[in-house]
C-alpha cells in the first residue's frame, strides 16, 4: 500500500492525507506507556480476551466480528493493489488478476507458514526501499532541472499543499478549522489519530506483538523504530509521487494523463514508471518485491483472521 497507494495519491492529488500518518508519534507514545503496560500486566493475550473478562462473551463476539470485517476490507484493498500490478505486467483482465492473486496467496499461506512471512518481509523491505530510491534517482536524472524542478513546479502547482482534489480537477487548499460537513486539515489529522489509536489500543495485530515481546522495554524500542521508519517511508513515497507528477508534466503520455483524470487508476503510475523507465532487470526485481510485499501482508492478515476464528 505504501509503494503503490501513497505515490498514486500524491501524483493525482496533494499531501492532505499525509496528515493521517502525522498523528502516529502521539499514538505510539500512548501505546508505549498506557496500552502496552496494561496488556502485559494483565497477561492478556488478545483484546477480545479482555472484552470477555470485562464485559462478557457477547461483547467479545462483537469485537471479534468487527475485527474480522476490518481485516477482510484491508485484505481486499491489498489484493486489489496487487492485481493492478499484475494487470500492468500481463494485460490480463482485472477480475482474472484478482482470482489468480487470491489463489496464489491461499497456496502460499498453507505451504509457507509464518517462516515464509518473516523472510519475505525482510527481503521485500530491502528491495522495495532500494527500488524506491532507484526510481527517485531515475526521475531526477531524466528531469530537466532535476530535484530543483520537482520542488519548484510542485510548489507552483500546489502539489505540496494540504489540499483537496475538486471535481473539476483543481486543488483546493483546506482550512485548519473544525467541521463535520467538509474536509479540513484538522479533521483529517483527527481521523488519523482515531485510526491509529484504535490500532494501538485494541487491534489484535498490535496486541499480540505487545504480548510476544521479550520485555516491555524491547516492545517500546520496536514501537519507536516502527514509528520512525513508517514516517520516513511514507514521506519518501509521497514525495516520489509528486516527483512523478512533475516528470509526466514534462514527458506527458495518454496513459499517465488518464491516471491524472481518473480514467485509469492513479495507483498504476509507479508500476508504469518502473516498467517503462527502469532497466529490465531492475524493473523485474522491484515488481517482484511488490508482489512479495503484497502476498506477505495478505498472509499475515489471513492468519490473524484464522486465529480470531479459533
Secondary structure as UniProt FT lines:
FT   HELIX           2..6
FT   HELIX           7..12
FT   TURN            16..17
FT   HELIX           18..22
FT   HELIX           24..30
FT   HELIX           31..35
FT   HELIX           36..41
FT   TURN            42..43
FT   HELIX           47..55
FT   HELIX           57..90
FT   HELIX           94..142
FT   TURN            144..145
FT   HELIX           146..156
FT   TURN            157..160
FT   STRAND          163..165
FT   TURN            167..168
FT   STRAND          171..173
FT   HELIX           185..202
FT   HELIX           204..212
FT   HELIX           216..250
FT   HELIX           254..261
FT   HELIX           266..268
FT   HELIX           269..277
FT   HELIX           280..309
//
